[in-house]
Amino acid sequence: MELPVDSVRPMSRVLIGWASRAGAASDIAAFLADEMRMMGHDVEVSDLKQTPDPSSRDLVVLGSGVQAGQYYPEALAWVTANEEALAMTNVAVFNVCLNAANFAKRDASLGYNKAMVSRLGPVAVESFAGRYIPDKVPWFKRLFLRTLQQSAQDHVDEEAVRAWGRDLAGLIAH
């Protein structure tokens, strides 16, 4: 059975790019993509090291882990290389950090997005709690975190991520 032409709506094109060390940003990108696909959007998910093309997108979602309060270098380099294309579309940004697991540190964790907010003027901003997996961290960082008595932990909240994905999907035309 064929649908009438006026009932067929084009899907919005979404790119979700991520930079990660322990895999939390990658997992968050996958949860966002899954949620947005269920809402009918055409979603590409890509490691920013693969330099995905953000042009011709209705929404670009940029996510990165943070180190010393900054997005990972590959995320910053990708934004710099694509700033012109990003200025032509809707952008949302999120960071992944352990501070976001502590509600009292929510403002601080959202503050890690400040550089991207000033550069990109995103339509949405979020900070998600991440994970610490000692085997995926350089030895000097492990040593530092050991002095802080940090042990392995995983605070990724899939439902919170999916809820933000639904919010994002509602921001773009469908």
trRosetta pair geometry for C-beta under 8 A, 3 or more apart (Angstrom, degrees):
i j d omega theta_ij theta_ji phi_ij phi_ji
3 7 4.8 -114 172 81 111 116
3 8 5.3 127 96 -57 127 94
4 7 4.8 82 64 5 85 107
4 8 7.7 -161 91 -12 45 85
5 8 6.1 -61 -156 28 36 108
9 174 6.0 53 133 130 137 71
11 40 5.8 -145 -115 152 95 79
11 41 5.5 141 -175 -137 99 34
11 42 4.3 106 115 -21 133 95
11 174 7.2 -18 -134 -155 44 70
12 41 4.8 -34 65 -126 89 99
12 42 6.9 -167 86 31 39 79
12 58 4.1 -85 -164 54 97 155
12 59 6.6 39 153 5 124 103
12 172 4.5 108 -157 132 164 127
12 173 6.0 146 -82 78 116 60
12 174 5.7 -70 -20 -101 108 53
13 41 7.6 169 -89 -174 14 88
13 42 5.1 -26 -105 77 62 110
13 44 7.9 10 -173 0 85 101
13 56 6.5 -6 86 132 154 78
13 57 5.0 -119 110 -128 98 57
13 58 5.3 123 51 2 64 90
13 59 7.9 174 93 33 49 66
14 33 7.7 180 102 -116 122 72
14 36 5.8 -48 49 148 164 154
14 41 5.2 34 -3 155 124 131
14 42 6.8 157 22 82 75 53
14 43 4.5 -19 72 -107 108 76
14 44 7.2 -180 93 27 57 64
14 57 6.4 87 -119 -165 22 106
14 58 6.5 -49 -71 61 65 88
14 59 4.7 -10 -116 69 87 99
14 60 7.5 169 -161 -87 58 31
14 61 6.8 19 -178 -3 104 104
14 172 7.2 -174 -78 25 104 168
15 43 7.8 160 -89 -157 22 59
15 44 5.2 -17 -112 67 69 100
15 46 6.9 -26 -165 21 95 112
15 52 5.8 172 -160 129 128 136
15 53 7.9 -141 -96 85 155 46
15 54 5.5 -136 56 -118 155 67
15 57 4.9 -68 -1 -108 103 153
15 59 7.6 -169 33 99 61 56
15 60 4.8 -7 65 -119 102 77
15 61 7.1 -170 96 30 53 66
16 29 4.6 155 139 -155 121 95
16 32 5.6 157 -119 91 153 125
16 33 5.4 -127 26 -66 147 96
16 36 8.0 161 -43 25 129 146
16 43 6.3 14 -3 -172 109 105
16 44 7.2 -179 28 89 68 49
16 45 4.8 -18 70 -109 104 73
16 46 7.4 147 82 23 55 63
16 60 7.9 167 -83 -164 33 48
16 61 4.4 -10 -113 66 76 111
16 63 7.1 8 -176 6 88 112
17 29 7.6 -87 119 -122 5 140
17 45 7.9 166 -82 -159 33 47
17 46 5.3 -24 -107 73 75 88
17 47 7.6 48 -157 161 72 8
17 48 4.7 81 170 -78 111 86
17 52 5.5 -154 -91 42 113 125
17 54 7.5 -64 -21 -79 136 103
17 60 7.0 -2 7 -173 107 95
17 61 7.2 168 26 86 60 58
17 62 5.5 -10 67 -113 97 65
17 63 7.2 173 92 31 50 68
17 75 7.8 147 125 -121 106 82
17 78 6.6 -150 150 144 149 157
18 25 4.3 166 -169 140 115 104
18 26 5.4 166 105 -84 147 50
18 28 7.3 149 -113 67 139 92
18 29 4.2 -104 -39 -44 137 142
18 45 7.4 2 2 -171 111 89
18 46 7.6 165 24 87 72 41
18 47 6.4 -52 71 -112 78 47
18 48 6.4 -148 75 -20 24 93
18 62 7.9 160 -84 -164 43 42
18 63 4.5 -14 -110 74 84 98
18 64 6.8 168 -160 -79 55 49
19 25 6.2 -3 71 98 39 161
19 47 7.4 90 -96 -163 48 69
19 48 4.9 -39 -63 32 91 126
19 49 7.4 112 -112 -35 83 82
19 63 7.4 -168 28 103 63 57
19 64 4.2 9 53 -120 105 90
19 65 6.5 -112 106 24 79 76
19 71 6.8 88 57 175 138 92
19 72 4.1 -150 136 59 133 130
19 74 4.8 165 -118 75 127 103
19 75 4.0 -112 1 -48 143 101
19 78 7.8 -170 -54 9 120 133
20 23 5.6 92 149 -93 138 17
20 24 6.2 -179 -140 50 117 56
20 25 3.7 -159 -79 47 101 103
20 26 4.6 -95 14 -23 159 90
20 47 7.8 -91 25 -124 94 91
20 64 7.6 -151 -64 -143 52 46
20 65 5.5 99 -125 -20 50 114
20 72 7.7 -129 -50 -12 15 157
20 96 7.3 12 -111 49 89 147
21 65 5.4 -84 10 52 94 162
21 72 7.2 171 -41 -95 96 138
21 136 6.0 138 145 144 81 107
21 137 6.9 64 145 -94 130 66
22 65 7.3 108 25 -92 84 153
22 130 6.9 107 63 165 123 114
22 131 5.3 -139 121 84 136 94
22 132 6.8 -127 -77 -122 170 23
22 133 4.6 148 -146 25 117 104
22 136 4.5 130 -107 94 73 144
22 137 7.1 -11 -70 -56 108 86
23 26 5.0 -60 -155 45 58 118
23 27 5.8 59 148 -24 84 103
23 131 7.4 -23 67 55 83 128
23 133 7.7 17 26 10 105 143
23 136 7.3 -87 -7 -141 94 169
24 27 5.7 -56 -147 38 31 110
24 28 6.2 32 154 -20 66 106
24 65 6.6 98 60 -85 106 106
24 96 4.7 165 107 176 118 147
24 128 7.4 -170 157 106 113 112
24 130 3.9 137 88 -146 173 87
24 131 4.9 166 -68 17 119 92
24 154 8.0 -178 -92 -141 108 79
24 156 5.4 -164 -140 -76 96 119
25 28 5.6 -52 -144 38 32 113
25 29 6.3 38 153 -22 64 103
25 63 4.8 173 -158 129 102 108
25 64 6.0 10 -119 -127 157 18
25 65 5.3 -115 -30 -40 125 78
25 96 4.7 -141 -71 2 83 143
25 130 7.5 -17 -45 -113 70 116
26 29 5.7 -52 -150 33 29 113
26 30 6.6 30 151 -18 62 105
26 47 7.2 -8 -102 -88 106 88
27 30 5.6 -54 -151 35 34 113
27 31 6.5 34 152 -18 66 103
27 156 6.0 10 97 -159 135 162
28 31 5.7 -52 -148 35 34 111
28 32 6.4 35 153 -18 65 105
28 63 6.0 -148 92 177 122 162
28 94 7.0 -123 141 105 143 142
28 96 6.3 -167 -4 -81 149 125
28 128 5.6 148 -113 67 146 162
28 156 6.7 -136 -66 -144 89 113
28 161 5.1 -142 -142 -127 80 139
29 32 5.7 -54 -148 37 31 112
29 33 6.2 31 154 -20 65 107
29 45 5.1 129 146 -148 112 114
29 61 7.5 161 -124 104 83 118
29 63 5.7 -158 -69 44 95 138
30 33 5.7 -53 -144 37 30 112
30 34 6.3 34 155 -22 64 105
30 45 6.3 67 -86 -153 57 169
31 34 5.7 -52 -147 34 30 113
31 35 6.5 28 155 -17 63 106
31 158 5.5 -157 -119 -146 146 78
31 161 4.3 57 102 114 140 132
31 162 5.6 -93 168 -65 106 76
31 165 6.7 -142 128 -36 76 142
32 35 5.9 -60 -152 37 30 109
32 36 6.2 20 157 -13 67 111
32 43 8.0 -170 118 -159 80 149
32 61 6.3 -127 143 115 155 166
32 161 6.2 -95 -58 168 77 97
32 162 7.6 -161 -90 -99 42 41
32 164 7.0 -45 -105 92 100 96
32 165 4.2 -179 -137 -93 60 111
32 168 7.0 19 -159 39 109 148
33 36 5.9 -61 -143 42 29 105
33 37 6.0 31 158 -22 66 108
33 43 4.4 170 -145 131 85 142
33 45 4.7 -60 -61 -57 153 122
33 165 7.8 -94 -9 -132 19 134
34 37 5.9 -55 -146 35 26 111
34 38 6.6 29 154 -21 61 105
34 162 7.6 -47 82 -109 102 98
34 165 7.6 8 66 178 65 170
35 38 5.8 -55 -155 32 30 112
35 39 6.8 19 150 -10 63 107
35 161 7.8 -176 -14 124 140 77
35 162 4.6 159 -77 -146 136 75
35 165 3.3 99 75 110 140 142
35 166 5.8 -91 169 -52 126 69
35 169 7.0 -132 128 -29 92 132
36 39 5.6 -60 -152 41 37 108
36 41 4.4 -44 160 52 95 130
36 43 5.0 107 91 -65 120 140
36 165 5.4 -116 -43 -176 82 102
36 168 6.7 -46 -86 90 117 110
36 169 4.9 179 -120 -80 77 109
37 40 7.6 103 -176 -32 33 8
37 41 6.2 -95 -88 64 36 72
37 42 8.0 59 -111 -107 77 21
37 43 5.3 -99 -63 22 88 122
39 166 6.9 142 -57 -122 142 66
39 169 4.2 59 80 -178 159 156
39 174 7.5 -95 146 -108 95 141
40 174 6.0 71 88 -160 123 120
41 169 6.0 -139 -21 -127 134 98
41 172 7.3 68 -107 79 132 132
41 174 7.1 -89 -76 -116 83 93
44 52 6.7 167 124 -154 125 142
46 50 5.2 -112 -177 67 106 124
46 52 3.8 114 76 -49 160 136
47 50 4.9 91 71 -4 84 103
48 51 7.2 49 178 -78 52 37
48 52 7.2 -82 -114 16 47 93
48 62 7.8 54 -81 -143 130 87
48 64 7.6 -20 2 -86 148 100
48 74 5.0 141 97 136 110 103
48 75 5.4 100 57 -92 171 58
48 77 8.0 135 145 68 117 86
48 78 4.3 -93 -171 -35 114 158
49 74 5.2 -33 -75 -157 75 150
51 78 6.5 -166 -113 -115 63 96
51 81 7.2 -43 -136 99 107 154
53 56 7.9 22 128 33 108 95
53 82 8.0 171 -144 -115 41 127
53 85 7.6 -105 -176 -174 68 171
54 57 5.6 -72 -176 13 62 134
54 60 4.7 13 -148 -99 115 145
54 82 5.1 90 21 179 125 141
54 85 4.8 136 80 119 99 125
54 86 5.8 12 112 -74 155 74
54 89 6.8 -149 155 38 101 143
55 85 4.6 -88 -74 -141 78 128
55 88 7.5 21 -126 70 72 133
55 89 8.0 178 -130 -30 34 132
57 60 5.2 89 97 -60 148 84
57 89 5.2 49 78 -153 83 163
58 89 6.8 -180 -161 -155 12 109
58 90 6.5 4 155 32 55 112
58 172 4.8 99 137 -161 119 130
58 173 6.6 -118 -155 46 140 82
59 89 6.8 -174 -95 160 20 110
59 90 4.7 -33 -105 84 70 109
59 91 7.4 153 -161 -92 60 25
59 92 6.6 10 -173 0 107 104
59 123 7.8 -79 -126 41 100 135
59 168 6.7 130 174 173 157 104
59 171 7.1 102 -97 89 136 108
59 172 4.8 -92 -37 -67 123 142
60 86 6.2 -93 58 -120 151 84
60 89 5.7 86 -5 100 103 131
60 90 7.2 164 23 90 66 55
60 91 5.1 -20 69 -110 94 76
60 92 7.5 -179 91 28 47 64
61 91 7.6 153 -89 -163 31 54
61 92 4.7 -16 -112 68 78 100
61 93 7.5 170 -161 -84 55 29
61 94 7.2 6 -178 6 97 102
61 168 6.6 14 -84 -154 128 157
62 75 6.6 118 179 -158 107 107
62 78 7.8 178 -132 97 117 122
62 79 6.9 54 -143 -79 159 105
62 91 6.5 2 0 -169 110 103
62 92 7.3 174 25 87 67 49
62 93 4.9 -19 69 -110 95 78
62 94 7.6 170 90 28 51 60
62 116 6.7 -159 90 -151 133 143
62 120 7.7 175 24 -50 143 176
63 75 8.0 -106 99 -115 27 136
63 93 7.2 157 -81 -162 49 52
63 94 4.5 -9 -109 68 94 92
63 95 7.1 171 -155 -92 66 25
63 96 6.7 55 175 -26 103 102
64 71 4.0 62 88 -151 153 95
64 72 5.0 -149 -167 19 115 90
64 75 3.8 -43 -82 -50 142 165
64 95 5.9 -27 72 -119 70 71
64 96 7.1 -143 111 20 29 88
65 71 7.9 116 75 -148 38 54
65 72 5.7 50 63 -40 81 115
65 95 7.1 86 -141 -170 17 76
65 96 4.8 -48 -97 70 63 101
65 97 7.0 124 -159 -75 64 64
65 130 6.3 69 -119 -107 97 159
66 69 6.1 -1 171 -138 124 13
66 70 6.2 147 -154 67 84 26
66 71 6.2 -51 -101 -87 73 35
66 72 7.5 -128 -100 -40 28 67
66 95 5.0 26 -39 -172 114 127
66 96 7.1 177 -1 66 79 50
66 97 4.8 -22 41 -75 113 116
66 112 4.7 -42 -96 -171 161 145
67 70 6.3 -35 67 61 63 81
67 72 6.6 70 6 -91 107 67
69 111 7.7 -31 -151 110 106 96
69 112 5.5 -143 -156 -113 60 89
70 76 7.3 -8 169 -54 105 134
70 112 7.5 -143 -71 -158 15 90
70 115 7.2 23 -131 8 76 149
71 75 4.2 -95 157 85 121 132
71 76 5.4 148 84 -52 109 86
71 79 8.0 66 87 -7 156 135
71 95 6.7 -120 -92 -107 81 106
71 112 7.6 130 -56 159 66 96
71 115 7.1 -124 1 68 107 125
71 116 6.7 76 -37 -48 140 117
72 75 5.0 91 63 6 78 105
72 76 7.3 -153 95 -4 39 88
73 76 5.7 -58 -147 39 35 110
73 77 6.1 34 157 -19 70 107
74 77 5.6 -51 -141 38 32 112
74 78 6.2 36 157 -22 64 105
75 78 5.8 -54 -147 35 29 111
75 79 6.5 30 155 -18 63 105
76 79 5.9 -55 -150 36 31 111
76 80 6.4 32 153 -19 64 107
76 115 8.0 -12 -110 122 103 141
77 80 5.7 -55 -149 37 32 113
77 81 6.2 28 155 -16 66 109
78 81 5.8 -58 -145 40 30 109
78 82 6.1 -6 164 10 66 117
79 82 6.3 -79 -139 55 24 89
79 83 6.2 57 160 -74 66 80
79 86 6.8 -10 -146 -15 72 163
79 116 7.0 -121 -110 -117 159 90
79 119 6.5 65 161 121 133 148
79 120 7.1 -87 -150 -60 120 120
80 83 6.1 -13 -145 -33 26 112
82 85 4.9 -53 -172 47 85 111
82 86 5.4 88 125 -28 91 102
83 86 5.6 -59 -142 40 29 112
83 87 6.4 37 157 -28 64 103
83 119 7.0 -86 -125 173 111 109
83 120 7.9 -127 -134 -89 75 81
84 87 5.9 -52 -154 25 29 114
84 88 7.3 22 150 -16 58 107
85 88 5.8 -63 -161 32 38 112
85 89 7.1 1 155 4 69 112
86 89 6.5 -79 -148 47 35 93
86 91 5.5 36 -169 -71 98 138
86 120 5.7 -58 147 -127 128 105
87 120 7.8 -133 -81 -135 59 61
90 123 4.9 -11 -161 -10 101 138
90 171 6.7 173 176 131 154 116
90 172 6.4 -158 53 -90 153 98
91 120 4.7 -76 89 166 153 125
91 121 7.4 96 52 77 113 57
91 122 4.7 -91 101 -109 85 79
91 123 6.7 141 63 6 43 83
92 122 5.2 106 -116 -171 31 118
92 123 5.8 -56 -76 61 82 83
92 124 4.0 -3 -127 61 110 96
92 125 7.2 -155 -161 -68 69 37
92 126 7.7 19 170 6 105 98
92 168 5.6 -72 -19 -119 170 118
92 171 7.7 121 -62 60 126 157
93 113 5.3 141 110 -146 122 115
93 116 4.5 147 -132 125 169 144
93 117 7.1 -129 47 -64 140 65
93 120 6.7 118 -41 67 128 143
93 122 4.8 -125 3 -62 94 161
93 124 7.7 176 31 93 51 60
93 125 5.6 -1 66 -116 87 73
93 126 7.7 -178 99 32 50 63
94 113 7.4 -43 -124 -90 22 126
94 125 7.2 152 -85 -166 55 44
94 126 4.3 -15 -109 71 102 89
94 127 6.5 174 -160 -86 75 29
94 128 6.0 31 172 -5 124 101
94 164 7.5 80 -82 146 142 157
95 100 7.8 169 94 -44 86 134
95 109 7.0 -159 82 175 115 79
95 112 4.6 -85 57 99 173 121
95 113 5.6 -146 -15 -66 113 83
95 126 7.9 -167 28 99 57 54
95 127 5.1 -11 61 -118 88 81
95 128 7.5 -172 90 30 43 67
96 100 7.5 -89 -150 20 39 141
96 127 7.6 166 -87 -164 25 61
96 128 5.3 -23 -107 72 74 92
96 129 7.6 21 -157 125 71 13
96 130 4.0 92 163 -76 96 114
97 100 5.4 112 69 -9 77 98
97 109 5.3 -165 65 -135 122 101
97 112 6.2 113 -22 0 147 165
97 127 6.5 -31 33 -170 100 108
97 129 7.4 -62 81 -125 45 39
97 130 5.7 22 -74 3 5 118
98 101 5.7 -34 -174 10 56 117
98 129 6.6 43 -136 -155 34 78
98 130 5.7 -72 -62 55 57 90
98 131 7.8 115 -86 -87 88 6
98 132 6.1 8 -77 -41 133 109
98 153 7.2 76 -128 83 116 126
98 155 6.8 111 -134 22 64 136
99 102 6.0 -65 -167 39 50 102
99 105 4.2 -109 -177 132 95 138
99 108 5.7 -85 163 96 146 111
99 109 4.3 -176 98 -74 106 103
99 127 7.8 -32 85 159 93 136
100 105 7.2 -110 -77 97 25 99
100 106 6.8 65 -134 -114 61 59
100 109 4.1 150 -73 -177 77 165
100 127 4.5 -161 -95 134 127 99
100 128 5.7 127 116 137 160 12
100 129 4.2 -145 92 -70 95 60
100 130 7.2 85 42 -9 114 72
100 155 7.5 166 86 111 85 134
101 129 3.7 90 -68 -129 75 132
101 130 7.9 -97 -39 34 105 49
101 153 7.9 -21 -68 140 173 131
101 155 4.0 -57 -96 -161 122 167
102 105 4.3 51 85 18 107 109
102 106 7.7 -138 98 -43 58 64
103 106 5.5 -8 -162 -36 46 114
105 108 4.7 -52 -170 45 77 119
105 109 5.7 79 129 -26 89 99
106 109 5.8 -59 -145 38 30 107
106 110 6.3 27 157 -15 66 106
106 127 7.2 159 -156 65 62 127
107 110 5.8 -55 -145 39 31 109
107 111 6.3 43 150 -32 62 105
108 111 5.3 -51 -153 26 32 122
108 112 7.6 46 149 -31 58 88
109 112 6.0 -33 -167 6 41 113
109 127 3.9 151 135 149 103 156
110 113 6.0 -46 -178 21 53 113
110 125 6.6 85 -158 133 96 114
110 126 7.7 -65 -112 -154 88 21
110 127 4.9 -126 -78 -11 54 127
111 114 5.4 0 -173 -36 60 113
112 127 6.6 102 44 -109 108 124
113 116 5.2 -66 -169 50 70 109
113 117 5.4 76 131 -33 91 102
113 122 7.9 -65 173 25 125 142
113 125 5.0 143 128 -159 163 116
113 126 8.0 105 -59 50 152 24
113 127 6.8 -129 -28 -66 114 95
114 117 5.5 -54 -143 33 30 114
114 118 6.4 22 161 -14 65 105
115 118 6.1 -58 -149 38 29 105
115 119 6.3 18 156 -11 64 114
116 119 5.7 -61 -140 45 32 106
116 120 5.4 -15 176 19 71 119
116 122 6.8 24 134 -26 99 124
116 125 7.9 154 91 -118 110 106
117 120 7.0 -72 -120 53 15 81
117 121 7.1 64 -176 -91 53 29
117 122 6.2 -78 -111 21 62 99
117 125 6.1 1 -86 -91 109 144
122 125 5.5 120 82 -65 131 84
123 171 5.6 134 135 180 138 147
124 164 7.5 149 158 -168 137 97
124 167 6.8 140 -126 120 151 113
124 168 5.9 -123 40 -95 160 85
124 171 6.5 -129 -33 -44 124 163
126 164 5.4 9 -74 -134 167 150
128 156 6.9 37 154 -130 117 67
128 157 7.0 -145 -156 40 96 88
128 160 6.8 157 -123 105 98 119
128 161 6.1 33 -115 -83 146 94
129 155 3.5 -69 140 116 127 120
129 156 6.5 -154 92 -81 80 32
129 157 6.3 66 44 -9 109 99
130 155 6.5 38 62 56 23 95
130 156 6.6 19 -138 -70 32 83
131 152 8.0 12 177 -173 92 72
131 153 6.3 -159 -147 100 63 57
131 154 4.1 4 -115 -113 117 66
131 155 6.4 180 -80 23 62 64
131 156 6.0 -38 -41 -26 106 99
132 137 7.2 -3 -161 -40 78 141
132 145 6.9 -178 -166 -167 141 157
132 150 6.1 -56 134 162 166 120
132 151 7.8 128 93 107 122 28
132 152 6.1 -154 98 -134 80 40
132 153 5.1 34 40 44 97 83
132 154 8.0 -137 34 -67 52 49
133 136 4.4 44 87 18 107 113
133 137 7.1 160 82 -19 57 94
133 152 5.9 39 -117 -134 47 101
133 154 7.8 33 -63 -73 91 94
134 137 5.9 -71 -149 34 35 111
134 142 5.2 77 -154 -124 89 115
134 145 7.7 -153 -104 81 87 135
134 152 5.8 -82 -9 -73 94 91
137 141 4.7 -107 168 87 110 120
137 142 5.1 140 95 -60 112 85
137 145 7.3 14 124 9 162 142
138 141 5.0 85 64 11 81 103
138 142 7.1 -147 98 -7 39 89
139 142 5.4 -55 -147 36 35 115
139 143 6.2 39 154 -23 68 103
140 143 5.5 -47 -147 33 33 115
140 144 6.5 36 152 -18 63 103
141 144 5.5 -51 -148 36 35 113
141 145 6.2 30 154 -14 67 107
142 145 5.9 -59 -144 42 29 106
142 146 6.1 36 153 -27 65 105
143 146 5.6 -51 -148 30 28 115
143 147 7.0 31 151 -21 60 99
144 147 5.9 -54 -160 28 34 110
144 148 7.0 20 146 -7 64 105
145 148 5.5 -58 -153 43 42 108
145 150 3.9 -63 176 52 97 131
146 149 7.3 35 -177 -84 38 28
146 150 6.9 -89 -74 48 28 77
150 153 7.5 -91 -173 2 85 118
156 161 7.4 -3 -178 -30 87 134
157 160 3.9 39 107 17 118 117
157 161 6.5 156 90 -17 65 85
158 161 5.6 -60 -151 37 33 112
158 162 6.2 30 155 -18 69 107
159 162 5.6 -52 -143 38 34 111
159 163 6.3 39 155 -23 65 103
160 163 5.7 -51 -148 33 31 114
160 164 6.7 30 153 -16 63 103
161 164 5.9 -57 -155 36 32 109
161 165 6.5 38 146 -23 65 105
162 165 5.2 -49 -150 33 37 119
162 166 6.6 39 152 -20 66 98
163 166 5.8 -49 -153 32 34 111
163 167 6.6 36 147 -18 63 103
164 167 5.4 -51 -150 36 38 115
164 168 6.3 40 151 -21 67 103
165 168 5.6 -51 -146 35 32 112
165 169 6.3 35 154 -22 64 104
166 169 5.6 -50 -147 33 32 114
166 170 6.6 33 153 -19 62 105
167 170 5.8 -60 -157 35 31 112
167 171 7.0 36 148 -28 63 103
168 171 5.6 -53 -158 22 39 116
168 172 7.4 14 157 -5 67 103
169 172 6.7 -71 -158 39 34 96
169 174 7.7 38 173 -74 85 121
